[in-house]
Amino acid sequence: MTLQLNTANHDRDVVGMTYVYPVVSRRAGGVSVGINLNPNHACDWHCAYCQVPGLVRGSAPAIDLQLLHEELQSMLERILHGDFMQQHVPESCRTLCDIAISGNGEPTGCRDFAAVVRTIVTVMRSFRLAIPLRLITNGSYADKQTVQQGLALMATCGGELWIKVDSATVDGIRRINGVSLSPERLFHQVKSMSEGCPAWIQTCMFAWDGLPPSTPEVDAYLALLTRLKADSVPLQGVLLYGLARPSMQPEAIHLAALEPLWMEQLAARIQAVGYPVRLSL
């Protein structure tokens, strides 16, 4: 039976490659070619809604740059010049929208992130691709030299960041993202990364034990956005989304999707701060 990709299936092993996997992305709006730099399922965060099975604490392993080059070359060849789209993708989604450095953990934990970006850019240029190269990140390695070098290269070829901000309180970040992180450090990470490459904030909102985020939680989140705006941090806007696929973490028992009206009201409040919002329910 031919496998059909959809927004509910983000299996990293769908094509049997180590680093490269295609998905139908509801936020990108079509087919996204993912780059998984964490085949060891290791991340420095532990987000309650994470869909990675067997998630462990750690960082990305050493990357085989030649294998990454070969896999990305092969995948793009199948998508652009083969029958991959016709065989595996619903007709309404058969557009290659981006290449996304994402996967089973925090990708910027890779020890030579800049070399990874150079490899991806080299392959993209060989196909003369005019699509975004996106990095989906929690920002925790914002100050690493190799990360800043990679961001600078991305910026020269239409790159874009999606930086995770799910909460702006110490307690909320600890509960949702599984780390001890101050709002001040969070502000610094967002500012540092967005100054290196065009960036969107990426926010997942959901109910916990049947209750939506509290008023203090929402107020703190909006206050962070207001501060970023006042400080002229060059953000493109906010990607606001809810739960679409089940969490593979123990915290899954606490999580549920929020009502569309709640999400729409929050989107309106974000817009009132001055940021465009892309809402995905």
N, C-alpha and C positions, 0 to 999 in steps of 0.2 A: 504493500500500500504506500502511495506517495505521501510523505509528510507535508502537511500544510501548516506553515507558520502563522501565528496570530499574536495579538497583543497579550494573551494570557500565557504564551509559551516562550520563555526566554532561556531555554536549555542551552548552556554553553557548549555542550557536546554534540549538538545537532548535526554538524558536518564532520565530526571526528578529528578536528584540529586542536593543537595545543593552545594557541593564542588567539585564533580568529573564529568568530561565530556571527552569523547573521540573525537579526531579529526584526519583527515588525514592531516599530516603536510608535506608541500613541502620541508621545510628545514630539518626536521628530517628524511624524506624519507620513511614514512610509518605511522602507527597508533601511535599517542602520547596520553597518558592518562593525561589530564590536571587536575591540582589542582587549583581551583578558591577560593582564600582566600578573595575575594572582592565581595561577592554576593550582597552587597549594592551599587555596581557600582561606588565606590568612589576611587579616585586616587589623589595624590598630584600633578601630571602633567596633562596637557590637550593637548595631541598630536593631531595635525591637522588630521592625517590619522587614528586615533583610530576607531575601528569598534564596540565599545561598545555603545549601545543605552542608552540614559538617563544618560550619564556620569556626575558625580558631583565631586566637590572638597572634599577631606577627606581622611581618612585612613581605613584600614581593621578593621572590627568589631572583637569582641571576637570570637574565634573559638571553636566550639564543637568538641573536639578532639576525643571523642568516636564515634560521627557520621561520622567524617572524616575517622576514622579507618574502620568502617563498610561499608561505601560507596566504599572505595578503595578496600577493600577485595572482595566485591560483584562484582565490575567492572572487576577486574583482573580474578576472577573466571569465569565470562561470556566470557572474551576474550580468556583465556588460556584453559579452559575446557568445554566451552559451544559453541553455534553456532553464537556468536555475529559477528565474522569476516565474516562468510558465509552470514549472513542476512543483514549486514549493510555496508560492506567494499568492494570496487572493488577488484577483484582477484589479480591484480598487486600490491596492497598496503597492503596485509594481513600479515604484519610483525609488531610486537610490538617493537617500536624503543626506546621509553623512557617514563619516567614519568616526566612531566614538571610542575613546580610550576609557574603558570602564571595567566590568568583569566581576570577579569574585572577591574583591578586596580593594583597598585604597591603592590606586595605580602609581601615585607619586612616591610611594615607599620604595619603588624600584631604584636600585643603587646608581643606575646611569640613565635616568629618565630622558635626558637630552639626546642620547644616542638612539633611544627608542623613537622619539619624535622625528629625528633625522631620517631614520629608516622608513617610517610611515610616509613622510613627505616625499621621499625619493620615489616610492612606489606610486603615490598619487600623481606625481608629476609625469611619470612614465605613461600614465593613462590620460593625461591632460584633464584631470578631474577638477571641476569648478564647484565642489561641494564643501561644506564646512568640515574641518577636523575638530571634533569636540572632545574636551576632557571633562569627565564627570568625577568630582573630587570632594573630599571633606575638608580640604585645605590645611590639614595638619602638618604637612611638610612644606609649607609656603616659603620658609626661609632657606631651604636647601639650595645651594648654588646650581646644581644640575636641574632642579625644578624651574628655577628662574630662567635658566638658559633655554630649557624646553619651551617655556611660555613665550619667550622672546621670538623663537623660531615660529611657533604657532601663529603669533601675531602678524608675521610677515606674509602668511599665506591664508588669510581669512579664518584663522582659528577662533575658537570660542570656548569659554569655560562655563560649566554648570557647577556652582559651589553650594554645597549642602548647608542649609540653615533650617533646622526643624524646631528649634527652641532658642530662646535668648535668656534663660535662667539657669543657674547652676543645677538646680534640682531637675528641671525639665531635660536638660542635656544629658544628665547622668541616667535618667530613666529611659529616654528615647534612644540616645546614641551610645550609652554604655561607657562614657568617659567623664573624667573630671576636667572640666573646661570652664574658664571664667568668661563672662560676656565680653570683657575687655580683650582677652586673647582671641575670641571669636571675631570681634570687630577687626583686629589686626590682620587675621588670616584672610578675611574677605577683602580688606583694603589692599593688602600686599599682592594677592593673586590677581585682582581685577585691574590693578595698575600695570600688570605685565601683559595682559591680553584681555580683549573684550569678554565680559562675564555677565551671566545671569545668576541670581540666587535661585536655588532649587529647594522647595519646601514641601514636605509630606505632612499632611494633617489627617488625623484619624481620632476616633473615640477610644478611650481607655476605660475598660470596665463599664461601658455603656454611656460614658459621659464625654462631652466634647472638651477641648482644651479650656481651662478656666479663664476667667476674665483677667487675672494677673498675668497668666501666661501669654494671652493674646496681646495685652497691653505692652508687655516687655518686648515681644517680637516686633510690634509696630514701632516701639521706641527705638529699637536697633535700626530699623529701616529709616526712620526719621533722622537719626544721627548720621547714617551713611549718606543720606541725601544732603544734609546740612554741611557735611565735610567734603562734598563734591566728589565722592568716590564714584568712578565712572562705570556704574552698573547699567546694563541694558534693560533690566526689569526683573520680574519674579515669575518663575515657573511653579505654579501652585497645583498640587495634585493630591489625590486621595488613594486609597488602597485599591489596586486592581488585581493583584495576585496574592495568594496566601503567604504569610511569613513562614519561614522554616526554622524560626527560633522558638525557644521555650515561652517567650513572651507573647506568642501568637494568641494564646487563650484570652488575653486582655484586649485584643484589638478588634475594631470593627470600622467599617466605612461610615463617614459622616453623611448627613442629609445634604443633597445638592444645594438647598437654600442656605444652609450654614456656610458652605464653601463659597457660594456666590456673594454672600454678605461680607465675608472676609476679603474676597477679591476686591470688592468695592472700597473697603477701608484701605487696602494696600494702594489702590489707584489714587485715593485721596491724599496719600503721602507724596505721590508724584511719580510712581513707577508703573509702567505698563505691566499687565498681568496676562499670562497664558494659563488658563484654567483647564485641567484635565481631571474629570471625575472618575 
